[in-house]
Amino acid sequence: MFKIIVHQCYYCEQIFDSKEALFEHVEVHSDVERNREITNRKKKAKKS
Ligand SMILES: [Zn+2]
């Protein structure tokens, strides 16, 4: 029995054929999350 090992992004469920490709892709999500957090903090700071 042959099973293809796939690497799936747990953020957007996109599938990659290598662990390296997945890691590189996940970086994009973590950057987006970080930027969103910073933007939210800036917005909160402006309000108060
Ligand atoms: Zn993704």
mmCIF file of the protein (N, C-alpha, C, O) and its ligand, coordinates in Angstrom:
data_MODEL
# 
_entry.id   MODEL 
# 
loop_
_entity.id 
_entity.type 
_entity.pdbx_number_of_molecules 
1 polymer     1 
2 non-polymer 1 
# 
_entity_poly.entity_id                      1 
_entity_poly.type                           'polypeptide(L)' 
_entity_poly.nstd_linkage                   no 
_entity_poly.nstd_monomer                   no 
_entity_poly.pdbx_seq_one_letter_code       MFKIIVHQCYYCEQIFDSKEALFEHVEVHSDVERNREITNRKKKAKKS 
_entity_poly.pdbx_seq_one_letter_code_can   MFKIIVHQCYYCEQIFDSKEALFEHVEVHSDVERNREITNRKKKAKKS 
_entity_poly.pdbx_strand_id                 A 
# 
loop_
_entity_poly_seq.entity_id 
_entity_poly_seq.num 
_entity_poly_seq.mon_id 
_entity_poly_seq.hetero 
1 1  MET n 
1 2  PHE n 
1 3  LYS n 
1 4  ILE n 
1 5  ILE n 
1 6  VAL n 
1 7  HIS n 
1 8  GLN n 
1 9  CYS n 
1 10 TYR n 
1 11 TYR n 
1 12 CYS n 
1 13 GLU n 
1 14 GLN n 
1 15 ILE n 
1 16 PHE n 
1 17 ASP n 
1 18 SER n 
1 19 LYS n 
1 20 GLU n 
1 21 ALA n 
1 22 LEU n 
1 23 PHE n 
1 24 GLU n 
1 25 HIS n 
1 26 VAL n 
1 27 GLU n 
1 28 VAL n 
1 29 HIS n 
1 30 SER n 
1 31 ASP n 
1 32 VAL n 
1 33 GLU n 
1 34 ARG n 
1 35 ASN n 
1 36 ARG n 
1 37 GLU n 
1 38 ILE n 
1 39 THR n 
1 40 ASN n 
1 41 ARG n 
1 42 LYS n 
1 43 LYS n 
1 44 LYS n 
1 45 ALA n 
1 46 LYS n 
1 47 LYS n 
1 48 SER n 
# 
loop_
_struct_asym.id 
_struct_asym.entity_id 
A 1 
B 2 
# 
loop_
_chem_comp.id 
_chem_comp.type 
_chem_comp.mon_nstd_flag 
ALA 'L-peptide linking' y 
ARG 'L-peptide linking' y 
ASN 'L-peptide linking' y 
ASP 'L-peptide linking' y 
CYS 'L-peptide linking' y 
GLN 'L-peptide linking' y 
GLU 'L-peptide linking' y 
HIS 'L-peptide linking' y 
ILE 'L-peptide linking' y 
LEU 'L-peptide linking' y 
LYS 'L-peptide linking' y 
MET 'L-peptide linking' y 
PHE 'L-peptide linking' y 
SER 'L-peptide linking' y 
THR 'L-peptide linking' y 
TYR 'L-peptide linking' y 
VAL 'L-peptide linking' y 
ZN  non-polymer         . 
# 
_pdbx_entity_nonpoly.entity_id   2 
_pdbx_entity_nonpoly.name        ? 
_pdbx_entity_nonpoly.comp_id     ZN 
# 
_pdbx_nonpoly_scheme.asym_id         B 
_pdbx_nonpoly_scheme.entity_id       2 
_pdbx_nonpoly_scheme.mon_id          ZN 
_pdbx_nonpoly_scheme.ndb_seq_num     1 
_pdbx_nonpoly_scheme.pdb_seq_num     101 
_pdbx_nonpoly_scheme.auth_seq_num    101 
_pdbx_nonpoly_scheme.pdb_mon_id      ZN 
_pdbx_nonpoly_scheme.auth_mon_id     ZN 
_pdbx_nonpoly_scheme.pdb_strand_id   A 
_pdbx_nonpoly_scheme.pdb_ins_code    . 
# 
loop_
_atom_site.group_PDB 
_atom_site.id 
_atom_site.type_symbol 
_atom_site.label_atom_id 
_atom_site.label_alt_id 
_atom_site.label_comp_id 
_atom_site.label_asym_id 
_atom_site.label_entity_id 
_atom_site.label_seq_id 
_atom_site.pdbx_PDB_ins_code 
_atom_site.Cartn_x 
_atom_site.Cartn_y 
_atom_site.Cartn_z 
_atom_site.occupancy 
_atom_site.B_iso_or_equiv 
_atom_site.pdbx_formal_charge 
_atom_site.auth_seq_id 
_atom_site.auth_comp_id 
_atom_site.auth_asym_id 
_atom_site.auth_atom_id 
_atom_site.pdbx_PDB_model_num 
ATOM   1   N  N  . MET A 1 1  ? 0.850  -1.198 0.000  1.00 0.00 ? 1   MET A N  1 
ATOM   2   C  CA . MET A 1 1  ? 0.000  0.000  0.000  1.00 0.00 ? 1   MET A CA 1 
ATOM   3   C  C  . MET A 1 1  ? 0.889  1.253  0.000  1.00 0.00 ? 1   MET A C  1 
ATOM   4   O  O  . MET A 1 1  ? 1.795  1.400  0.820  1.00 0.00 ? 1   MET A O  1 
ATOM   5   N  N  . PHE A 1 2  ? 0.599  2.129  -0.933 1.00 0.00 ? 2   PHE A N  1 
ATOM   6   C  CA . PHE A 1 2  ? 1.389  3.349  -1.057 1.00 0.00 ? 2   PHE A CA 1 
ATOM   7   C  C  . PHE A 1 2  ? 0.578  4.552  -0.627 1.00 0.00 ? 2   PHE A C  1 
ATOM   8   O  O  . PHE A 1 2  ? -0.515 4.801  -1.135 1.00 0.00 ? 2   PHE A O  1 
ATOM   9   N  N  . LYS A 1 3  ? 1.126  5.284  0.306  1.00 0.00 ? 3   LYS A N  1 
ATOM   10  C  CA . LYS A 1 3  ? 0.421  6.467  0.799  1.00 0.00 ? 3   LYS A CA 1 
ATOM   11  C  C  . LYS A 1 3  ? 1.264  7.718  0.537  1.00 0.00 ? 3   LYS A C  1 
ATOM   12  O  O  . LYS A 1 3  ? 2.429  7.782  0.928  1.00 0.00 ? 3   LYS A O  1 
ATOM   13  N  N  . ILE A 1 4  ? 0.680  8.683  -0.109 1.00 0.00 ? 4   ILE A N  1 
ATOM   14  C  CA . ILE A 1 4  ? 1.383  9.937  -0.376 1.00 0.00 ? 4   ILE A CA 1 
ATOM   15  C  C  . ILE A 1 4  ? 1.310  10.812 0.874  1.00 0.00 ? 4   ILE A C  1 
ATOM   16  O  O  . ILE A 1 4  ? 0.232  11.101 1.394  1.00 0.00 ? 4   ILE A O  1 
ATOM   17  N  N  . ILE A 1 5  ? 2.475  11.218 1.332  1.00 0.00 ? 5   ILE A N  1 
ATOM   18  C  CA . ILE A 1 5  ? 2.497  12.106 2.505  1.00 0.00 ? 5   ILE A CA 1 
ATOM   19  C  C  . ILE A 1 5  ? 2.354  13.548 2.027  1.00 0.00 ? 5   ILE A C  1 
ATOM   20  O  O  . ILE A 1 5  ? 3.175  14.049 1.258  1.00 0.00 ? 5   ILE A O  1 
ATOM   21  N  N  . VAL A 1 6  ? 1.319  14.188 2.488  1.00 0.00 ? 6   VAL A N  1 
ATOM   22  C  CA . VAL A 1 6  ? 1.107  15.585 2.128  1.00 0.00 ? 6   VAL A CA 1 
ATOM   23  C  C  . VAL A 1 6  ? 1.241  16.461 3.372  1.00 0.00 ? 6   VAL A C  1 
ATOM   24  O  O  . VAL A 1 6  ? 1.032  16.021 4.502  1.00 0.00 ? 6   VAL A O  1 
ATOM   25  N  N  . HIS A 1 7  ? 1.587  17.675 3.121  1.00 0.00 ? 7   HIS A N  1 
ATOM   26  C  CA . HIS A 1 7  ? 1.726  18.638 4.212  1.00 0.00 ? 7   HIS A CA 1 
ATOM   27  C  C  . HIS A 1 7  ? 0.663  19.696 4.018  1.00 0.00 ? 7   HIS A C  1 
ATOM   28  O  O  . HIS A 1 7  ? 0.678  20.445 3.041  1.00 0.00 ? 7   HIS A O  1 
ATOM   29  N  N  . GLN A 1 8  ? -0.253 19.745 4.954  1.00 0.00 ? 8   GLN A N  1 
ATOM   30  C  CA . GLN A 1 8  ? -1.386 20.651 4.823  1.00 0.00 ? 8   GLN A CA 1 
ATOM   31  C  C  . GLN A 1 8  ? -1.249 21.829 5.767  1.00 0.00 ? 8   GLN A C  1 
ATOM   32  O  O  . GLN A 1 8  ? -0.910 21.675 6.940  1.00 0.00 ? 8   GLN A O  1 
ATOM   33  N  N  . CYS A 1 9  ? -1.519 23.009 5.230  1.00 0.00 ? 9   CYS A N  1 
ATOM   34  C  CA . CYS A 1 9  ? -1.491 24.214 6.039  1.00 0.00 ? 9   CYS A CA 1 
ATOM   35  C  C  . CYS A 1 9  ? -2.685 24.191 6.985  1.00 0.00 ? 9   CYS A C  1 
ATOM   36  O  O  . CYS A 1 9  ? -3.819 23.990 6.550  1.00 0.00 ? 9   CYS A O  1 
ATOM   37  N  N  . TYR A 1 10 ? -2.435 24.396 8.280  1.00 0.00 ? 10  TYR A N  1 
ATOM   38  C  CA . TYR A 1 10 ? -3.535 24.366 9.244  1.00 0.00 ? 10  TYR A CA 1 
ATOM   39  C  C  . TYR A 1 10 ? -4.271 25.690 9.336  1.00 0.00 ? 10  TYR A C  1 
ATOM   40  O  O  . TYR A 1 10 ? -5.242 25.817 10.082 1.00 0.00 ? 10  TYR A O  1 
ATOM   41  N  N  . TYR A 1 11 ? -3.810 26.674 8.579  1.00 0.00 ? 11  TYR A N  1 
ATOM   42  C  CA . TYR A 1 11 ? -4.518 27.968 8.532  1.00 0.00 ? 11  TYR A CA 1 
ATOM   43  C  C  . TYR A 1 11 ? -5.541 27.979 7.399  1.00 0.00 ? 11  TYR A C  1 
ATOM   44  O  O  . TYR A 1 11 ? -6.710 28.298 7.616  1.00 0.00 ? 11  TYR A O  1 
ATOM   45  N  N  . CYS A 1 12 ? -5.093 27.624 6.171  1.00 0.00 ? 12  CYS A N  1 
ATOM   46  C  CA . CYS A 1 12 ? -5.974 27.735 5.015  1.00 0.00 ? 12  CYS A CA 1 
ATOM   47  C  C  . CYS A 1 12 ? -6.217 26.395 4.329  1.00 0.00 ? 12  CYS A C  1 
ATOM   48  O  O  . CYS A 1 12 ? -6.892 26.349 3.301  1.00 0.00 ? 12  CYS A O  1 
ATOM   49  N  N  . GLU A 1 13 ? -5.675 25.288 4.885  1.00 0.00 ? 13  GLU A N  1 
ATOM   50  C  CA . GLU A 1 13 ? -5.880 23.935 4.375  1.00 0.00 ? 13  GLU A CA 1 
ATOM   51  C  C  . GLU A 1 13 ? -5.314 23.716 2.980  1.00 0.00 ? 13  GLU A C  1 
ATOM   52  O  O  . GLU A 1 13 ? -5.713 22.782 2.285  1.00 0.00 ? 13  GLU A O  1 
ATOM   53  N  N  . GLN A 1 14 ? -4.391 24.567 2.569  1.00 0.00 ? 14  GLN A N  1 
ATOM   54  C  CA . GLN A 1 14 ? -3.702 24.371 1.292  1.00 0.00 ? 14  GLN A CA 1 
ATOM   55  C  C  . GLN A 1 14 ? -2.708 23.226 1.449  1.00 0.00 ? 14  GLN A C  1 
ATOM   56  O  O  . GLN A 1 14 ? -2.105 23.064 2.510  1.00 0.00 ? 14  GLN A O  1 
ATOM   57  N  N  . ILE A 1 15 ? -2.538 22.433 0.391  1.00 0.00 ? 15  ILE A N  1 
ATOM   58  C  CA . ILE A 1 15 ? -1.672 21.257 0.480  1.00 0.00 ? 15  ILE A CA 1 
ATOM   59  C  C  . ILE A 1 15 ? -0.356 21.485 -0.256 1.00 0.00 ? 15  ILE A C  1 
ATOM   60  O  O  . ILE A 1 15 ? -0.333 22.021 -1.364 1.00 0.00 ? 15  ILE A O  1 
ATOM   61  N  N  . PHE A 1 16 ? 0.752  21.063 0.387  1.00 0.00 ? 16  PHE A N  1 
ATOM   62  C  CA . PHE A 1 16 ? 2.093  21.205 -0.174 1.00 0.00 ? 16  PHE A CA 1 
ATOM   63  C  C  . PHE A 1 16 ? 2.753  19.839 -0.246 1.00 0.00 ? 16  PHE A C  1 
ATOM   64  O  O  . PHE A 1 16 ? 2.482  18.963 0.575  1.00 0.00 ? 16  PHE A O  1 
ATOM   65  N  N  . ASP A 1 17 ? 3.627  19.663 -1.239 1.00 0.00 ? 17  ASP A N  1 
ATOM   66  C  CA . ASP A 1 17 ? 4.271  18.351 -1.407 1.00 0.00 ? 17  ASP A CA 1 
ATOM   67  C  C  . ASP A 1 17 ? 5.557  18.201 -0.609 1.00 0.00 ? 17  ASP A C  1 
ATOM   68  O  O  . ASP A 1 17 ? 6.141  17.118 -0.572 1.00 0.00 ? 17  ASP A O  1 
ATOM   69  N  N  . SER A 1 18 ? 6.004  19.281 0.030  1.00 0.00 ? 18  SER A N  1 
ATOM   70  C  CA . SER A 1 18 ? 7.190  19.159 0.875  1.00 0.00 ? 18  SER A CA 1 
ATOM   71  C  C  . SER A 1 18 ? 7.025  19.960 2.159  1.00 0.00 ? 18  SER A C  1 
ATOM   72  O  O  . SER A 1 18 ? 6.313  20.963 2.206  1.00 0.00 ? 18  SER A O  1 
ATOM   73  N  N  . LYS A 1 19 ? 7.708  19.484 3.201  1.00 0.00 ? 19  LYS A N  1 
ATOM   74  C  CA . LYS A 1 19 ? 7.624  20.145 4.495  1.00 0.00 ? 19  LYS A CA 1 
ATOM   75  C  C  . LYS A 1 19 ? 8.188  21.567 4.396  1.00 0.00 ? 19  LYS A C  1 
ATOM   76  O  O  . LYS A 1 19 ? 7.674  22.498 5.016  1.00 0.00 ? 19  LYS A O  1 
ATOM   77  N  N  . GLU A 1 20 ? 9.247  21.709 3.608  1.00 0.00 ? 20  GLU A N  1 
ATOM   78  C  CA . GLU A 1 20 ? 9.892  23.010 3.431  1.00 0.00 ? 20  GLU A CA 1 
ATOM   79  C  C  . GLU A 1 20 ? 8.931  24.021 2.815  1.00 0.00 ? 20  GLU A C  1 
ATOM   80  O  O  . GLU A 1 20 ? 8.860  25.171 3.249  1.00 0.00 ? 20  GLU A O  1 
ATOM   81  N  N  . ALA A 1 21 ? 8.194  23.578 1.799  1.00 0.00 ? 21  ALA A N  1 
ATOM   82  C  CA . ALA A 1 21 ? 7.237  24.460 1.129  1.00 0.00 ? 21  ALA A CA 1 
ATOM   83  C  C  . ALA A 1 21 ? 6.142  24.884 2.093  1.00 0.00 ? 21  ALA A C  1 
ATOM   84  O  O  . ALA A 1 21 ? 5.710  26.037 2.083  1.00 0.00 ? 21  ALA A O  1 
ATOM   85  N  N  . LEU A 1 22 ? 5.698  23.962 2.919  1.00 0.00 ? 22  LEU A N  1 
ATOM   86  C  CA . LEU A 1 22 ? 4.665  24.272 3.905  1.00 0.00 ? 22  LEU A CA 1 
ATOM   87  C  C  . LEU A 1 22 ? 5.192  25.276 4.930  1.00 0.00 ? 22  LEU A C  1 
ATOM   88  O  O  . LEU A 1 22 ? 4.506  26.246 5.254  1.00 0.00 ? 22  LEU A O  1 
ATOM   89  N  N  . PHE A 1 23 ? 6.402  25.050 5.442  1.00 0.00 ? 23  PHE A N  1 
ATOM   90  C  CA . PHE A 1 23 ? 6.984  25.958 6.431  1.00 0.00 ? 23  PHE A CA 1 
ATOM   91  C  C  . PHE A 1 23 ? 7.083  27.376 5.875  1.00 0.00 ? 23  PHE A C  1 
ATOM   92  O  O  . PHE A 1 23 ? 6.768  28.354 6.554  1.00 0.00 ? 23  PHE A O  1 
ATOM   93  N  N  . GLU A 1 24 ? 7.531  27.461 4.622  1.00 0.00 ? 24  GLU A N  1 
ATOM   94  C  CA . GLU A 1 24 ? 7.666  28.762 3.985  1.00 0.00 ? 24  GLU A CA 1 
ATOM   95  C  C  . GLU A 1 24 ? 6.305  29.441 3.870  1.00 0.00 ? 24  GLU A C  1 
ATOM   96  O  O  . GLU A 1 24 ? 6.182  30.648 4.082  1.00 0.00 ? 24  GLU A O  1 
ATOM   97  N  N  . HIS A 1 25 ? 5.298  28.664 3.535  1.00 0.00 ? 25  HIS A N  1 
ATOM   98  C  CA . HIS A 1 25 ? 3.947  29.192 3.382  1.00 0.00 ? 25  HIS A CA 1 
ATOM   99  C  C  . HIS A 1 25 ? 3.372  29.649 4.722  1.00 0.00 ? 25  HIS A C  1 
ATOM   100 O  O  . HIS A 1 25 ? 2.753  30.710 4.799  1.00 0.00 ? 25  HIS A O  1 
ATOM   101 N  N  . VAL A 1 26 ? 3.568  28.868 5.761  1.00 0.00 ? 26  VAL A N  1 
ATOM   102 C  CA . VAL A 1 26 ? 3.028  29.195 7.094  1.00 0.00 ? 26  VAL A CA 1 
ATOM   103 C  C  . VAL A 1 26 ? 3.594  30.526 7.604  1.00 0.00 ? 26  VAL A C  1 
ATOM   104 O  O  . VAL A 1 26 ? 2.923  31.255 8.333  1.00 0.00 ? 26  VAL A O  1 
ATOM   105 N  N  . GLU A 1 27 ? 4.825  30.829 7.214  1.00 0.00 ? 27  GLU A N  1 
ATOM   106 C  CA . GLU A 1 27 ? 5.437  32.108 7.576  1.00 0.00 ? 27  GLU A CA 1 
ATOM   107 C  C  . GLU A 1 27 ? 4.557  33.284 7.140  1.00 0.00 ? 27  GLU A C  1 
ATOM   108 O  O  . GLU A 1 27 ? 4.441  34.284 7.848  1.00 0.00 ? 27  GLU A O  1 
ATOM   109 N  N  . VAL A 1 28 ? 3.947  33.144 5.971  1.00 0.00 ? 28  VAL A N  1 
ATOM   110 C  CA . VAL A 1 28 ? 3.072  34.201 5.451  1.00 0.00 ? 28  VAL A CA 1 
ATOM   111 C  C  . VAL A 1 28 ? 1.917  34.441 6.421  1.00 0.00 ? 28  VAL A C  1 
ATOM   112 O  O  . VAL A 1 28 ? 1.561  35.585 6.706  1.00 0.00 ? 28  VAL A O  1 
ATOM   113 N  N  . HIS A 1 29 ? 1.347  33.368 6.915  1.00 0.00 ? 29  HIS A N  1 
ATOM   114 C  CA . HIS A 1 29 ? 0.230  33.499 7.852  1.00 0.00 ? 29  HIS A CA 1 
ATOM   115 C  C  . HIS A 1 29 ? 0.673  34.140 9.155  1.00 0.00 ? 29  HIS A C  1 
ATOM   116 O  O  . HIS A 1 29 ? -0.009 35.028 9.667  1.00 0.00 ? 29  HIS A O  1 
ATOM   117 N  N  . SER A 1 30 ? 1.802  33.709 9.700  1.00 0.00 ? 30  SER A N  1 
ATOM   118 C  CA . SER A 1 30 ? 2.269  34.267 10.971 1.00 0.00 ? 30  SER A CA 1 
ATOM   119 C  C  . SER A 1 30 ? 2.594  35.749 10.822 1.00 0.00 ? 30  SER A C  1 
ATOM   120 O  O  . SER A 1 30 ? 2.381  36.527 11.752 1.00 0.00 ? 30  SER A O  1 
ATOM   121 N  N  . ASP A 1 31 ? 3.112  36.146 9.654  1.00 0.00 ? 31  ASP A N  1 
ATOM   122 C  CA . ASP A 1 31 ? 3.362  37.565 9.404  1.00 0.00 ? 31  ASP A CA 1 
ATOM   123 C  C  . ASP A 1 31 ? 2.063  38.352 9.375  1.00 0.00 ? 31  ASP A C  1 
ATOM   124 O  O  . ASP A 1 31 ? 1.975  39.447 9.931  1.00 0.00 ? 31  ASP A O  1 
ATOM   125 N  N  . VAL A 1 32 ? 1.055  37.787 8.723  1.00 0.00 ? 32  VAL A N  1 
ATOM   126 C  CA . VAL A 1 32 ? -0.252 38.441 8.633  1.00 0.00 ? 32  VAL A CA 1 
ATOM   127 C  C  . VAL A 1 32 ? -0.845 38.606 10.026 1.00 0.00 ? 32  VAL A C  1 
ATOM   128 O  O  . VAL A 1 32 ? -1.358 39.671 10.367 1.00 0.00 ? 32  VAL A O  1 
ATOM   129 N  N  . GLU A 1 33 ? -0.773 37.550 10.827 1.00 0.00 ? 33  GLU A N  1 
ATOM   130 C  CA . GLU A 1 33 ? -1.296 37.599 12.191 1.00 0.00 ? 33  GLU A CA 1 
ATOM   131 C  C  . GLU A 1 33 ? -0.588 38.668 13.016 1.00 0.00 ? 33  GLU A C  1 
ATOM   132 O  O  . GLU A 1 33 ? -1.217 39.413 13.767 1.00 0.00 ? 33  GLU A O  1 
ATOM   133 N  N  . ARG A 1 34 ? 0.730  38.728 12.862 1.00 0.00 ? 34  ARG A N  1 
ATOM   134 C  CA . ARG A 1 34 ? 1.532  39.695 13.605 1.00 0.00 ? 34  ARG A CA 1 
ATOM   135 C  C  . ARG A 1 34 ? 1.165  41.121 13.189 1.00 0.00 ? 34  ARG A C  1 
ATOM   136 O  O  . ARG A 1 34 ? 0.987  41.999 14.034 1.00 0.00 ? 34  ARG A O  1 
ATOM   137 N  N  . ASN A 1 35 ? 1.056  41.335 11.889 1.00 0.00 ? 35  ASN A N  1 
ATOM   138 C  CA . ASN A 1 35 ? 0.718  42.665 11.386 1.00 0.00 ? 35  ASN A CA 1 
ATOM   139 C  C  . ASN A 1 35 ? -0.664 43.096 11.863 1.00 0.00 ? 35  ASN A C  1 
ATOM   140 O  O  . ASN A 1 35 ? -0.888 44.260 12.199 1.00 0.00 ? 35  ASN A O  1 
ATOM   141 N  N  . ARG A 1 36 ? -1.580 42.144 11.886 1.00 0.00 ? 36  ARG A N  1 
ATOM   142 C  CA . ARG A 1 36 ? -2.943 42.447 12.322 1.00 0.00 ? 36  ARG A CA 1 
ATOM   143 C  C  . ARG A 1 36 ? -2.941 42.863 13.787 1.00 0.00 ? 36  ARG A C  1 
ATOM   144 O  O  . ARG A 1 36 ? -3.634 43.799 14.187 1.00 0.00 ? 36  ARG A O  1 
ATOM   145 N  N  . GLU A 1 37 ? -2.150 42.148 14.576 1.00 0.00 ? 37  GLU A N  1 
ATOM   146 C  CA . GLU A 1 37 ? -2.060 42.446 16.006 1.00 0.00 ? 37  GLU A CA 1 
ATOM   147 C  C  . GLU A 1 37 ? -1.494 43.855 16.225 1.00 0.00 ? 37  GLU A C  1 
ATOM   148 O  O  . GLU A 1 37 ? -1.991 44.612 17.058 1.00 0.00 ? 37  GLU A O  1 
ATOM   149 N  N  . ILE A 1 38 ? -0.460 44.186 15.471 1.00 0.00 ? 38  ILE A N  1 
ATOM   150 C  CA . ILE A 1 38 ? 0.158  45.509 15.586 1.00 0.00 ? 38  ILE A CA 1 
ATOM   151 C  C  . ILE A 1 38 ? -0.835 46.591 15.165 1.00 0.00 ? 38  ILE A C  1 
ATOM   152 O  O  . ILE A 1 38 ? -0.945 47.627 15.821 1.00 0.00 ? 38  ILE A O  1 
ATOM   153 N  N  . THR A 1 39 ? -1.548 46.352 14.084 1.00 0.00 ? 39  THR A N  1 
ATOM   154 C  CA . THR A 1 39 ? -2.539 47.312 13.593 1.00 0.00 ? 39  THR A CA 1 
ATOM   155 C  C  . THR A 1 39 ? -3.636 47.519 14.642 1.00 0.00 ? 39  THR A C  1 
ATOM   156 O  O  . THR A 1 39 ? -4.057 48.649 14.890 1.00 0.00 ? 39  THR A O  1 
ATOM   157 N  N  . ASN A 1 40 ? -4.091 46.435 15.248 1.00 0.00 ? 40  ASN A N  1 
ATOM   158 C  CA . ASN A 1 40 ? -5.124 46.537 16.283 1.00 0.00 ? 40  ASN A CA 1 
ATOM   159 C  C  . ASN A 1 40 ? -4.633 47.359 17.467 1.00 0.00 ? 40  ASN A C  1 
ATOM   160 O  O  . ASN A 1 40 ? -5.375 48.166 18.026 1.00 0.00 ? 40  ASN A O  1 
ATOM   161 N  N  . ARG A 1 41 ? -3.379 47.146 17.843 1.00 0.00 ? 41  ARG A N  1 
ATOM   162 C  CA . ARG A 1 41 ? -2.815 47.883 18.966 1.00 0.00 ? 41  ARG A CA 1 
ATOM   163 C  C  . ARG A 1 41 ? -2.745 49.369 18.651 1.00 0.00 ? 41  ARG A C  1 
ATOM   164 O  O  . ARG A 1 41 ? -3.039 50.209 19.501 1.00 0.00 ? 41  ARG A O  1 
ATOM   165 N  N  . LYS A 1 42 ? -2.352 49.685 17.422 1.00 0.00 ? 42  LYS A N  1 
ATOM   166 C  CA . LYS A 1 42 ? -2.266 51.085 17.003 1.00 0.00 ? 42  LYS A CA 1 
ATOM   167 C  C  . LYS A 1 42 ? -3.644 51.749 17.043 1.00 0.00 ? 42  LYS A C  1 
ATOM   168 O  O  . LYS A 1 42 ? -3.795 52.890 17.482 1.00 0.00 ? 42  LYS A O  1 
ATOM   169 N  N  . LYS A 1 43 ? -4.645 50.998 16.572 1.00 0.00 ? 43  LYS A N  1 
ATOM   170 C  CA . LYS A 1 43 ? -6.022 51.518 16.561 1.00 0.00 ? 43  LYS A CA 1 
ATOM   171 C  C  . LYS A 1 43 ? -6.508 51.800 17.981 1.00 0.00 ? 43  LYS A C  1 
ATOM   172 O  O  . LYS A 1 43 ? -7.143 52.820 18.251 1.00 0.00 ? 43  LYS A O  1 
ATOM   173 N  N  . LYS A 1 44 ? -6.189 50.860 18.884 1.00 0.00 ? 44  LYS A N  1 
ATOM   174 C  CA . LYS A 1 44 ? -6.595 51.009 20.275 1.00 0.00 ? 44  LYS A CA 1 
ATOM   175 C  C  . LYS A 1 44 ? -5.891 52.206 20.903 1.00 0.00 ? 44  LYS A C  1 
ATOM   176 O  O  . LYS A 1 44 ? -6.491 52.953 21.676 1.00 0.00 ? 44  LYS A O  1 
ATOM   177 N  N  . ALA A 1 45 ? -4.632 52.383 20.571 1.00 0.00 ? 45  ALA A N  1 
ATOM   178 C  CA . ALA A 1 45 ? -3.847 53.480 21.122 1.00 0.00 ? 45  ALA A CA 1 
ATOM   179 C  C  . ALA A 1 45 ? -4.397 54.829 20.671 1.00 0.00 ? 45  ALA A C  1 
ATOM   180 O  O  . ALA A 1 45 ? -4.396 55.801 21.426 1.00 0.00 ? 45  ALA A O  1 
ATOM   181 N  N  . LYS A 1 46 ? -4.861 54.868 19.439 1.00 0.00 ? 46  LYS A N  1 
ATOM   182 C  CA . LYS A 1 46 ? -5.424 56.115 18.901 1.00 0.00 ? 46  LYS A CA 1 
ATOM   183 C  C  . LYS A 1 46 ? -6.736 56.488 19.591 1.00 0.00 ? 46  LYS A C  1 
ATOM   184 O  O  . LYS A 1 46 ? -7.035 57.659 19.827 1.00 0.00 ? 46  LYS A O  1 
ATOM   185 N  N  . LYS A 1 47 ? -7.509 55.440 19.905 1.00 0.00 ? 47  LYS A N  1 
ATOM   186 C  CA . LYS A 1 47 ? -8.813 55.692 20.533 1.00 0.00 ? 47  LYS A CA 1 
ATOM   187 C  C  . LYS A 1 47 ? -8.687 56.262 21.930 1.00 0.00 ? 47  LYS A C  1 
ATOM   188 O  O  . LYS A 1 47 ? -9.425 57.176 22.299 1.00 0.00 ? 47  LYS A O  1 
ATOM   189 N  N  . SER A 1 48 ? -7.732 55.716 22.731 1.00 0.00 ? 48  SER A N  1 
ATOM   190 C  CA . SER A 1 48 ? -7.630 56.152 24.126 1.00 0.00 ? 48  SER A CA 1 
ATOM   191 C  C  . SER A 1 48 ? -6.832 57.431 24.311 1.00 0.00 ? 48  SER A C  1 
ATOM   192 O  O  . SER A 1 48 ? -6.674 57.902 25.437 1.00 0.00 ? 48  SER A O  1 
HETATM 193 ZN ZN . ZN  B 2 .  ? -2.029 28.607 4.487  1.00 0.00 2 101 ZN  A ZN 1 
# 
